[in-house]
Amino acid sequence: MILRGALVRPLSRRAAGRRYCAPLLGLLAAGWAVLLPAGGLAQLEPYSPGPEKPVSLELVLAVDTSSSVSIEEFDLQMRGFAGAFRDPTVIAAIAAAGVNGIAVSMIQWSDNRRQQVAVDWAHLNDEASIEAFAAAIDGTPRFLDGGGTAIGGAIAFAMNEFERNGYQGARQVVDISGDGRANQGAQPETLRDAAVLQGVTINGLAILNEDTSVDGYYRNSVIGGPGAFVMTANDYESFAQAIIEKLVKEIGGVPVVLAPAAPAEEALTAQAGPARRISYD
């Protein structure tokens, strides 16, 4: 096993001239010990410190593994993410992002002190590197089993990951997927607001199988930053298509505006069966 500590640098590249807000710094400074399997990332470009590599996007995929997520639901999430990175539209979006490509990692989260790097940072700039990342997701076990729902802790952990990744992105995005409201740790609004001050966008994918109104909670308390949005999946079965659409929007960085659906549009949506609603900050 490789022991990697996720600790805050006293004055990082993004902290030069602008320091973290006190609430975020207080959580990050405590640090987390992250255990990774020694051979789990062999197919991916290895992380190494040094001159920061420019990319068009730094993206953290933050996956809920709290007690509300069953083994079957976790497997559906993993298959959904792996399948999304093999989808032609996502591959095309990464190609269109520019010659520098994108940097992506995946974390799992539950309790306030329980976050885990599941797939470490990878540079995706061609089909081979994208497939290697998808394969790494396929081989990712569930590191955290059960516990509370600490969305604020997940945001703080993701922010710390940006600081250590060795990339310099034109944009930084945290992609939080989950099926419940925070019930532990710092309020996500506090961490969200501090992250937004650092120029980070937080998007949400709310899964409505446990709480049919959790998308409203994500909209008000979780997402933030330029172009932030919430996408919903009615259940874990519809998660796969929702994550494809979400990744295409995040990678493309297309500006969006609030556009409430008209009653007629809502009726058509209701007739169409399981739907994914998009709402924008």
N, C-alpha and C positions, 0 to 999 in steps of 0.2 A: 504493500500500500504506500501511496505517496501522500505525505502530509503537506497540505498547502494552507497557509494562513492568509485570510482575507483581511488585511489590516490597512488602516488609513495612512496615507503618506502625509507628513506634516504640512507640506506645501506642494501640491501636485501640479501637473500641467494645467489643469482647469481651475486650480485654486490660486494660481498666480494672478494677483490683481483682483480676485473675487473669492472670498472665503465661504465655506459652507455655512448655512444658517445653523444656529445653535441647536435646534431640536434634532436635525439630521446628523450633525457632528456628534452629538451625544450618543446616538445609537450606533453610529459607524465606528466610533473610536474604541468601543468595547471589542470589536473584531470577532471573527468566527473562525474556527478550525474546520477545514474542508477536506474530507477524505475522498480520494479518487482511486478507482482501480488502476493498477499499474499498466495494464495493456488495453484499457478501454478506448483510447483515442489514437491507436497506432496508425489508422488510415488518414488521420487529419493532420494538417500542417501544424507542427508543434508550436506551442507558445514559447517565446523566448524574449526576455527583456532586451532593450536596446532602442535604437532610433524608431520612433513611432511611424507605423505604416499608414499612409493616407487611404481612407475608404470613404465611400459615399454615405454609408450608414453603419452605426453600431447598434445592434439589436439584441436585447435580452428577452428570451422567451421564459416567462415565469409561470410554472405549472402548479396548480393547487393539488396537494396530496394530503389534505387534512382528513379528519375522520368521516366527513360527508362523502368522500370519494371512495367508492368500492374498488376492489381489484379489477373487476370488469371495466369500470369507468376509467380507471387509470390506463388500462390497456387500450381503450378506445382513443384516449387522448394521444398516447404515444403513436398509435397507428395513424391517427389523423395528422400529426405533425410530420411524421416520416413520409406519408403519402403526399402531403402538401409540397414538400421539397422535391418530389419527383414529378409534380404536376407541370405540364408544359407552360401554363400561364405564369407560375411562380418562377420557373427557370428563365422564361423570357423577361420577366420583370427584373431579375437579377442582372441579366445581360444588358438590359436597357439602363441600369443604374450607372453605368460608366465603366471605363477600363480599370478603375481601382477596385471594383467589386464592393462587397459588403462584409462585415464581420458579425458573426452570430454566436451566441452561447445559449444554453438552456439551464435553468435552475429549477429545483423543486422547493416548495415551501409549505409550511403548516404553522406550527407554534411560533411565538415571537422570537425564540432563540433557536429555531430549527429551520435552517435553510441549507441547501446543498447544491453545489455545482454538479449537474448531471452530465452535461456535455460541454467541455471547455471551449474557449473561443476558437473559432475556425474562420479562415479567410475564404470566402466563396467568390470565385471569379471565373469559373468555367464549369462545364457539366461534370467533370471528374470530381472536383472539390465539393460540388453540391451533392452528388451521389454519396460521397464519403460521409458528409454530415448526416444525410438521411439514414445511412447504414448505422452510424453511431447512435442515432435516436432509436433505431430498431433494437439495438443491443443494450439499451439503458434500463437498468432495473429500477424498482421503486426504492429509493434510499430512505424515504421518510414514510412511516405508516401510522396514520392517525394523528390526533392532536387537534388543537384549536385552529382558528382561522385568523392569522395575523397578517393582514394585507400591508400594514405599515412596515412590518419587519421585512417583508418581501421587497418593498420599494427601497428600503435602506440597503439591503444586501445587494440589490441590482445596481444601485448607485456606486457602491464600493467596487463592483466588478468592472465598471467603466474605468475606474482609476488604475486598475492593474493590467489592463488587457493589451497594451502595446500598440493600440491603433489610435488614429486621429480621424474621427468621423466628421463629415459635414453635418450630420444629424445624429442624435442619440434617441433611441426609443426603447421603452420598457413595455412589453406586451404581457399583460396579466390576464390569465384565464382562471375562472373559478365559478363555483355554484352557490356561494354564500357571502354573508356580510361579515365584516371583522368583528370578532368577539373576544379579542385578546390583544394586548400590547398597545402601542401608541395609535392614536386615531390616524387613519390613512390620509385625511385631509392635511395634517401637519407635514407629513413626509412628502406628500404630493406637491404641496406648495413650495417646499424647500427644493425639491427636484426641478420644478418648473423654473425657479429662479436661476438654476444652473443651465437652463436651456434645453432640458430634457422633456420629451413628450411621453406621456403615459396613456396607452390605449387599453381598452378592456374587451374581453370576450366573456360575456355573462351567460352561463348555462342555467336554463330556467327549470330544471327538473325538480329542484328542492324548493325554490322560492321564485314564483313567477314574476315578482316585482324587483328582483335583484338588479336588473338592468338600470332601473332608476337610481338605486343606491350607487352603482358604479358611476353613473353619469354625474351624480352630485358629489360623491366623496372620494372617487378613485382616479378618474381620468383628468388630464390637464396638459397644457402646453399647446404649441401651434398645431392646429389641425387635429386635435385629439378627438377620438370617437369611441363609442361603444357599439360592438356588434353582438347580437344574441343568437344562441342556438336553443331551440326548444328542449333539446335533450342531448345526451351524449352521442346518440346515433347521428344527429345532424351536425355534430361538431366538425367532422372532416371537411365538409364543403365550406362551412363558415370560416375555418382557419385558412383555407386557400384564398378566399376573398379578402380576408383581413391582411394576410401577408402581402398580397398584391398591392393593396392600398398603402401599407406601411413602407414597403420597399420603393414604391413609386413616389411617395411623398406628395401626392396630389392634394392641393388645398381644398378644403371642404367647408361648407357653410350649413347652418341650421335650416332645414327645409321640412317643416311638419307635413305629414301626409294628409291629403284631403280625405273627407269621409268616403268618397267613391273609391279612392285608392286603398283605404283600409278594408273596404268590403271585398275588393278583388284579392287582397292579400289573405283575408280570412278564407276565401274560397280555394286558394291555391294549396292549402295543406300546411305542413310544417314550414315555418318561415324563419328567416333571419332578418331581424330589423336592425337598421343602422341608425344611430342617433349621434349627433355631433356636438362637441363642446362649443 
